Amino acid sequence: MKPSLRKVLAESHISAVAIVVLLFFSVASLLGALSGPFSRVVRFLFTAIAIEAMPYFSRDVTPADRVMLVISLSYVFSGLVSLAAAWLLSRWIYGVGPVQGLSTYRQALARRNHV
């Protein structure tokens, strides 16, 4: 009798590597979403320190602000999709969330005899 795909993936390294890659993409995307607003805050603070006063900034939303918002939201969406994929894969393979599934896999990997 052939084992199921779930059992084969649970016994191999493929599922753990896929979950790690999806979690990495999720974190990288969420950091990418914060890079645009963070750079503007840092620029504002450096300008405030350089001129020793509150710098002027326009309260109007410029086209550049809109583009930054769209780019940041696309990064957030990509990060959430990667996180959801890692969560679904981990729930299907290990029956728990991705972090707990990887910690269980790490313990099982330490017990294996690779001789």
Disulfide bonds with the S-S distance in Angstrom:
none
